[in-house]
Amino acid sequence: MTTTLEVLSFEYSDEDVALFQNDQQRHWESIERYYPLLRLRCLDEIPTPIETSQREWITTRSNRLLTTSIMRLLYLAESFRDACLKFNGPATAIHAKAMIEPVLHISNIAWILEHHNADFEQIRREFDQMAFGRRDGGGLTTRARISNRQLYTRADELMQRLGNGAENTPDINVFETLYKEANATGHHNFEGRDILIGVTDKNDVWRPKDRKEWFIFMSSNIFQFFLHTSTVLSMSHIFVGMIDHYLNQLPERLSGTENAN
């Protein structure tokens, strides 16, 4: 079955690589490294039995939420790479905005397992919030049941604990910053100035810029597309490790009913 690519690479020509500034190649290498590592964690099939032990119920639902979140991220990373190779600034910005959601979902699984590792019913309620949105009268999902603000706040809580000491604690709320900057980057596609396409000169005349020249300039100096994506993939890998750790520590039975129904 063909799903996501096995590997991902930024195959710019030597001439194009020389045009990028600020060590963008370092971010390409990071993306190329973490993409297959995340892909290895995706499962080919995930049975989700209704009547089973609490440990098995939590493990199978965690794996389903995790695999689908990772695969969404990998599909987006693949499309992000394609847009970058075509020097497509507007499409790259949209992908930078879209890729923040899967990593927030992955971090939320880790947060839930850490905070409610002895409370089965609470884990089930939290997972339901992730799996099912609020629907309209016709049954279509209209909005999520957990806000993006709550998601990036929880992700930053995990980051603070990962720092393990004042000297290693981030000076900023990493995921709040990532979320807001990605939103701002994506919204530049809708602003009247169309800065991802061209500029207005001193005579108030707007003109489109050369596609390759402008993409390389913007990604090297203004919008950190590659740094953003590198951070999203590398932090997703860290959160996946946390999830696996918590799943391995689960007892056969937590608080609540004996069987998950």
Stockholm file with secondary structure:
# STOCKHOLM 1.0

chainA/1-261         MTTTLEVLSFEYSDEDVALFQNDQQRHWESIERYYPLLRLRCLDEIPTPIETSQREWITTRSNRLLTTSIMRLLYLAESFRDACLKFNGPATAIHAKAMIEPVLHISNIAWILEHHNADFEQIRREFDQMAFGRRDGGGLTTRARISNRQLYTRADELMQRLGNGAENTPDINVFETLYKEANATGHHNFEGRDILIGVTDKNDVWRPKDRKEWFIFMSSNIFQFFLHTSTVLSMSHIFVGMIDHYLNQLPERLSGTENAN
#=GR chainA/1-261 SS CCCSCSCCCCCCCHHHHTTCCTTHHHHHHHHHHHHHHHHHTCCSCCCCCSSBCHHHHHHHHHHHHHHHHHHHHHHHHHHHHHHHHTTCHHHHHHHHHHTHHHHHHHHHHHHHHHHTTTBHHHHHHHHHHHHCCEECTTSCEEECSSCHHHHHHHHHHHHHHHHCSTTTSCSSCHHHHHHHHHHHHHHGGGSTTCTTTEEECTTSCEEECCHHHHHHHHHHHTCCHHHHHHHHHHHHHHHHHHHHHHHHHCCSCCBSCSSBC
#=GC SS_cons         CCCSCSCCCCCCCHHHHTTCCTTHHHHHHHHHHHHHHHHHTCCSCCCCCSSBCHHHHHHHHHHHHHHHHHHHHHHHHHHHHHHHHTTCHHHHHHHHHHTHHHHHHHHHHHHHHHHTTTBHHHHHHHHHHHHCCEECTTSCEEECSSCHHHHHHHHHHHHHHHHCSTTTSCSSCHHHHHHHHHHHHHHGGGSTTCTTTEEECTTSCEEECCHHHHHHHHHHHTCCHHHHHHHHHHHHHHHHHHHHHHHHHCCSCCBSCSSBC
//
